């Protein structure tokens, strides 16, 4: 994230040909946003924070899934 001014930041979301090709929907404080992927866009800080937290949660979920699968394989082999 790059700072633009006090109210917005510039972000660029990953774009690919699979799951991450459509704009990202974000809802914050009763406002909705569709964030384009693959290009730099300016978004309100609170929108950027929601996206950042969501990405961190996705990473933690993936880690826990891998850890659980590994534990299961160890117990059942």
C-alpha positions in Angstrom: 0.0 0.0 0.0 1.3 3.4 -0.9 0.0 6.5 0.9 -1.7 9.1 -1.4 -3.1 11.5 1.2 -4.7 11.4 4.6 -7.9 9.8 3.4 -6.8 7.4 0.7 -4.1 4.9 -0.2 -3.1 3.4 -3.5 -3.3 -0.4 -3.8 -3.0 -3.0 -6.6 -4.9 -6.3 -6.3 -3.6 -9.4 -7.9 -5.4 -10.4 -11.1 -5.2 -13.9 -12.7 -7.3 -16.0 -15.0 -8.9 -18.1 -12.2 -10.6 -16.8 -9.0 -9.0 -13.4 -9.0 -10.2 -11.9 -12.3 -13.4 -10.1 -11.3 -13.4 -6.8 -9.3 -13.3 -7.3 -5.5 -16.5 -6.3 -3.6 -15.9 -4.5 -0.3 -18.6 -3.2 2.0 -17.6 -0.8 4.8 -19.9 1.4 6.9 -22.9 0.9 4.7 -20.9 1.8 1.5 -20.0 -0.6 -1.2 -17.0 -0.6 -3.4 -15.9 -2.7 -6.4 -12.1 -2.6 -6.6 -10.5 -3.3 -10.0 -7.8 -5.9 -10.1 -4.4 -5.6 -11.9 -4.3 -1.8 -11.8 -3.3 0.8 -9.2 -6.4 2.3 -7.6 -6.9 4.9 -4.8 -9.2 3.6 -2.1 -10.2 5.0 1.3 -7.9 3.9 4.1 -10.7 1.9 5.8 -11.3 -0.1 2.6 -7.6 -0.9 2.3 -7.6 -2.0 6.0 -10.5 -4.4 5.3 -8.8 -5.8 2.3 -5.5 -6.2 4.2 -7.2 -8.0 7.1 -9.1 -10.3 4.7 -5.9 -11.3 3.0 -4.2 -12.0 6.3 -7.1 -14.1 7.4 -6.9 -16.0 4.1 -3.3 -16.7 4.7 -3.9 -17.9 8.3 -6.8 -20.1 7.1 -4.5 -21.7 4.5 -1.8 -22.3 7.1 -4.3 -23.9 9.5 -5.7 -26.2 6.7 -2.1 -27.3 5.9 -1.3 -27.9 9.5 -4.5 -29.9 10.1 -3.9 -32.0 7.1 -0.4 -32.7 8.1 -1.5 -33.7 11.6 -4.2 -36.0 10.2 -1.7 -37.7 7.9 0.7 -38.3 10.8 -2.0 -39.8 13.0 -3.4 -42.0 10.2 -0.2 -43.3 8.6 
